[in-house]
């Protein structure tokens, strides 16, 4: 095999490896791969990760984890209300109390953005819950 073909094969293998690594680092294990979850991951990174962490683990005593949180993975009504209207006061998640305030994202994010970010958190970090639609967000009080 000529050297040129070997060089091209090596370059192609390296490029493929780098592409695969970039795909793996974009979404945490278990994240949904649909368009809403991908869009939601970007929204999460820009608006939510400062408090809840990139890994969804939260901040002890302040902001609850989203990973393994039954409010996130249960009925979508509660998580929609929390994201849309905010949440104040103590909240207990997995036996631990958190006192940080959740801002209302209604008016700052569109209903589509809220649906996308909720779809992302309901499918990331080992969470396994159905997607949330713009219509569900719209219908929520």
C-alpha positions as CSV (number, residue, x, y, z in Angstrom):
1,X,0.0,0.0,0.0
2,X,1.5,3.4,-0.9
3,X,2.5,5.7,1.9
4,X,-0.1,8.3,0.8
5,X,-3.0,5.7,1.4
6,X,-1.7,4.8,4.8
7,X,-1.4,8.4,5.8
8,X,-4.9,9.1,4.6
9,X,-6.2,6.0,6.5
10,X,-4.5,7.2,9.7
11,X,-6.0,10.7,9.3
12,X,-9.4,9.3,8.7
13,X,-9.2,7.0,11.7
14,X,-8.1,9.9,13.9
15,X,-10.9,12.2,12.6
16,X,-13.4,9.5,13.2
17,X,-12.1,9.0,16.8
18,X,-12.3,12.7,17.5
19,X,-15.8,12.9,16.1
20,X,-16.9,10.0,18.3
21,X,-15.4,11.6,21.4
22,X,-17.1,14.9,20.7
23,X,-20.5,13.1,20.4
24,X,-19.9,11.2,23.6
25,X,-19.1,14.4,25.6
26,X,-22.1,16.4,24.3
27,X,-24.8,14.4,26.2
28,X,-24.6,12.7,29.5
29,X,-25.3,9.0,29.6
30,X,-29.0,8.3,29.3
31,X,-29.9,11.6,27.7
32,X,-32.6,11.4,25.1
33,X,-31.3,11.9,21.6
34,X,-34.4,13.6,20.1
35,X,-34.2,17.2,19.0
36,X,-36.1,18.5,22.0
37,X,-33.7,17.0,24.4
38,X,-30.7,18.2,22.4
39,X,-32.1,21.8,22.4
40,X,-33.0,21.4,26.1
41,X,-29.4,20.5,27.0
42,X,-28.3,23.8,25.6
43,X,-31.0,25.7,27.5
44,X,-30.0,23.8,30.6
45,X,-26.4,24.7,30.2
46,X,-27.2,28.4,29.8
47,X,-29.8,28.7,32.5
48,X,-29.9,25.8,35.0
49,X,-26.5,24.2,35.4
50,X,-25.1,27.1,37.6
51,X,-27.4,25.9,40.4
52,X,-28.2,22.3,39.6
53,X,-24.8,21.4,38.2
54,X,-23.7,20.0,34.9
55,X,-24.3,16.5,36.2
56,X,-27.7,17.3,37.7
57,X,-26.4,16.6,41.2
58,X,-27.5,20.0,42.7
59,X,-25.8,21.8,45.5
60,X,-26.1,20.5,49.1
61,X,-28.6,22.4,51.2
62,X,-29.3,24.9,48.4
63,X,-30.4,23.4,45.1
64,X,-31.8,19.9,44.8
65,X,-30.5,17.3,42.4
66,X,-32.4,16.7,39.2
67,X,-30.9,13.3,38.7
68,X,-33.0,10.7,40.5
69,X,-35.5,13.3,41.6
70,X,-39.1,11.9,41.6
71,X,-40.5,15.4,41.1
72,X,-38.6,15.6,37.8
73,X,-39.5,12.1,36.6
74,X,-43.0,11.8,38.0
75,X,-46.1,13.6,36.7
76,X,-44.9,16.4,34.4
77,X,-47.3,18.9,36.0
78,X,-45.2,19.5,39.0
79,X,-41.9,20.0,37.2
80,X,-43.6,22.2,34.6
81,X,-45.1,24.4,37.3
82,X,-41.7,24.7,39.1
83,X,-39.8,25.7,35.9
84,X,-42.5,27.9,34.6
85,X,-43.6,29.7,37.8
86,X,-40.6,29.2,40.1
87,X,-40.5,27.6,43.5
88,X,-39.7,29.0,46.9
89,X,-39.5,27.5,50.4
90,X,-37.8,24.4,51.6
91,X,-38.1,21.3,49.4
92,X,-37.2,17.7,50.4
93,X,-35.6,15.5,47.8
94,X,-34.4,12.0,48.6
95,X,-34.6,12.7,52.3
96,X,-32.5,15.9,52.1
97,X,-33.8,19.5,52.5
98,X,-32.9,22.3,50.1
99,X,-33.7,25.9,50.7
100,X,-32.6,27.7,47.5
101,X,-35.2,29.6,45.4
102,X,-36.0,28.5,41.9
103,X,-36.7,31.5,39.6
104,X,-39.7,31.6,37.3
105,X,-38.7,31.1,33.7
106,X,-42.1,32.1,32.3
107,X,-41.5,35.2,30.3
108,X,-37.8,34.6,30.0
109,X,-38.0,31.3,28.1
110,X,-40.6,30.3,25.6
111,X,-43.0,27.5,26.2
112,X,-41.0,25.5,23.6
113,X,-37.8,26.2,25.5
114,X,-39.4,25.1,28.8
115,X,-40.7,21.9,27.2
116,X,-37.3,21.2,25.8
117,X,-35.3,21.7,29.0
118,X,-37.8,19.6,30.9
119,X,-37.6,16.9,28.3
120,X,-33.8,17.0,28.7
121,X,-33.8,16.7,32.5
122,X,-36.4,14.0,32.4
123,X,-34.1,11.9,30.2
124,X,-30.6,12.8,31.4
125,X,-28.4,11.4,34.2
126,X,-30.2,8.1,34.4
127,X,-33.7,9.7,34.5
128,X,-36.2,7.9,32.4
129,X,-39.4,9.8,31.9
130,X,-41.5,10.9,28.9
131,X,-40.9,14.0,26.9
132,X,-42.9,17.2,27.7
133,X,-44.6,19.1,24.9
134,X,-45.1,22.8,24.3
135,X,-48.9,22.1,24.6
136,X,-48.4,20.7,28.1
137,X,-46.4,23.8,29.1
138,X,-49.0,26.1,27.6
139,X,-51.8,24.3,29.4
140,X,-50.0,24.5,32.8
141,X,-51.1,27.3,35.1
